[in-house]
Amino acid sequence: SPPPSGVARAPGMMHRIGLRAAAASAALGVAMGGSVLKLDVEDDNLEIFYSRFVRPALKLVDPESAHRAGVLAGRFGLLPQQKRPDPGVLQTHLWGHVVDNPIGLAAGFDKDGEAIGNLLSMGFGSVEVGSITPKPQPGNPRPRVFRLEEDRAVINRYGFNSCGHDAAVARLSLAAKTIPAGRLLGINLGKNKTSEDAAADYCAGVRSLGPFAGYLVINVSSPNTPGLRNLQGREELSHLLREVRKEVDNLPHPQPPLVLKMSPDVDKSECADIAEVALKARVDGIIVSNTTISRPESLKSKLKDEIGGLSGAPLMSRSTAVLQEMYKLTEGKITLIGVGGIDSGADAYEKIRAGASAVQLYTSLVYEGPTLVARIKRELAELLEKDGYVSVQDAVGADTRLTRKKSWWSFMRQ
């Protein structure tokens, strides 16, 4: 497949990358093109077919080529589609929108916005593309993504490989016109590796891509761009969000919600600083969380010490603890999106009860395939109904006690 516009790569490497992606795409295309188009994501035969044929074929190539094959499959409409509407109990509210279900695709899969339509038709309530940087950049050298099979995890150090704003505008301006009702498109913004003015990069993203976004994400938490996480510091974050907020406020209506994506590698004091700054800057949402640079002792894979951000099952408990802390600190005033380690309806439910209005996944798709989305939604609906909830919104923060100051009126009523 061709590189993003403006990104130069060595001809020999491009040839090898193209062959790998082509081989993986061929395996995926033969498997899916011949069978999946006749199936929906809730068909049991699809799950069997994927586990027996498609996933073994994709494992024959390196993880990045398999990733590229998945994007190409979505680009050409080869991914399976949801045929039935979501049950009403899965409805959630995000920034004034009623979204059919709370299961979103996290940023990092469709970095350049190539497969939005097919990904939404798979059954995701939202799809987040990016991170997209102002200028095209190739990211870090390969290999830069590693499967930790024994741990159901992935380590990546992609480094914001991106097509750049100009190429993204061409795609997103078209995609934004076809987003179905009950679905949301998120656009995740990054900074260029060589940029000396982070605020200028993010503000440029707001101006260029904001008009096409259902929500805009400021990603200051990737561990793979040098110095990026320093932007989470109190003073740096205050300056950045102040400048970005001005740009969002200057966009034509309807203006997209402004969302911050934070790291899980923070202590309670840092959480408190982020919450205070976000509230003051009128941030509309926080995504909790990005990948972690920590390595739990439970990791078994021989690749566990590769440099990069760890995602997948080992991140579940840490990211949920940070999510719950942020829900307490923001007193439920900021919409939270829970990310990290979700591969079941029970995992999604745990994050919702911790304070998330919606959740996102990505790594679990590597191991489970496209039927995962339907399974998680089915399991989540059963859990919500079992506990007597009418919708997802009713369960948000159920396990998290908020301690709000009582108003004068509340004392008068006692």
Number of C-alpha atoms within 10 A of each C-alpha: 14 10 17 17 15 14 16 12 12 7 9 9 11 15 14 12 20 17 14 21 24 19 19 27 24 17 21 25 22 14 18 23 17 11 15 21 14 12 17 21 25 22 16 11 14 21 18 12 15 20 14 11 14 20 18 12 19 23 13 14 15 17 19 20 24 25 20 21 24 25 25 23 23 22 18 13 18 22 26 27 22 20 14 10 9 17 13 13 20 25 22 24 18 21 15 8 13 14 21 23 27 27 29 27 26 23 24 19 22 24 21 27 26 19 24 25 20 21 25 22 20 21 30 24 29 27 26 26 28 26 27 31 26 24 19 23 23 17 18 14 9 11 12 17 21 20 21 19 14 10 15 20 23 25 24 22 23 23 21 25 25 28 25 24 20 15 19 25 18 11 16 22 14 11 18 17 9 10 17 13 11 15 21 24 26 24 30 28 29 27 27 24 19 10 12 10 11 19 20 16 19 28 24 19 26 28 14 15 21 26 21 22 24 24 22 28 29 25 26 25 24 26 22 21 21 11 12 18 18 13 19 24 13 16 12 13 21 19 15 21 25 17 16 24 18 13 17 20 12 12 14 10 9 9 17 23 21 24 26 24 22 23 22 24 18 14 10 12 9 14 22 18 17 24 23 15 21 22 15 12 20 15 21 20 24 25 24 27 28 26 27 23 18 13 14 11 8 8 16 12 14 10 14 20 12 15 16 24 20 29 26 25 18 22 23 20 15 15 24 26 15 23 27 23 20 24 25 21 21 19 17 17 13 23 20 31 25 32 30 32 26 27 23 18 22 15 20 27 24 23 31 28 20 27 31 32 26 30 26 25 24 21 25 22 17 21 17 16 18 24 24 21 26 21 17 20 22 17 16 24 24 16 15 19 14 9 9 12 15 15 19 25 21 17 22 23 22 14 14 16 13 14 9 8 7 8 8 8 8 9 8 7 6 5
